Amino acid sequence: MEIGLIYSKTDPRQAEARDFVKRFVEQRGIVARIIESEQPVASPTLIINGQTLSEQRTRPRGAATGMFPNVDDIAYALERHIWSV
């Protein structure tokens, strides 16, 4: 499995999403290549085997709302790819 992650390390929520991906892969013993790209982005982007999970909004949300994809979205996407291999 190949996992690409584009995130901003200055945003603690995005840094947590990055850490979550690493823990998820490690804890489940998934054989995966994780390619990270740190960039000043408003929302993380996850690419699993060429399929992208990213923010699709054209207008930003308010500061009080959660980021997208959140860790639940990321976990769902990773689980789906694990079982479809």
N, C-alpha and C positions, 0 to 999 in steps of 0.2 A: 504494500500500500504506500502511496506517496501522498504526503500531506503538506500543503503549502499554507503558510500563515502570514498575513500582512497585518501588522498592528503597530500601535504607537506606544512605546514604553513610558511615555510621559503621562499617559492616562492609566491610573491604577486599575480600572475595570478591564481595560484591554490587556494589561500585563497579567491580570488574574486569568483571563481567557487563555493566554499563551501558556501559563503554568498549568491550567486545567488540561489542555491538550496533551502536554508532556506527561502529566500524571496519569491521565486516562490510558494512554498508549502503554506506559510502563506497567501500571497495575494489572492490565489485562494481558500482558505478554504479546502484544501485537507487533508483528514485524513490519515496521514502517520507517520510511525515510521522511524526516520532518525538515522542511526547508522554510526558514524564517526570513522575513524581510521587515525590518523596523523602518517605518515611514510615518510622517506626520499626517495620520488619517483620523477622521472623526469616528470611524467604526471599523472593527476588525473584519477581515475577509479570510475565509477558510476555503481552501481548494483541496478536495479529496479526489484523487485519481482523475483529475481534469474537470470535475464538477464543482462549481463555485457556489458558496453560501455567503452572501453579502447583503448589505443594506440596499434596499431597492427604492427608498423614498427620494423624492425630488426636493422636498423641503425638510430642513432639520427639525427634530423634536426639541422640546424644551429641555433645560438642563436637569430637571427632576426625573425625567423618564429614563428607562433602562436602555442600554446599548443593544444593537442587533448586529450579528447574532449573539445571543447570550449563552451561558454555559449549558442550559437545557437544550437549546437549538443545536449547539455544537455536539453534545452527547448524542442526540438523536441522529444527527447526520453521520457521525462516526459509527454508531451501532448499525445503522442501515447499511453502510458500506462493508462492515465486517461480515455481516450475514449474507451479503450478496456476492461475496467473493467465491 
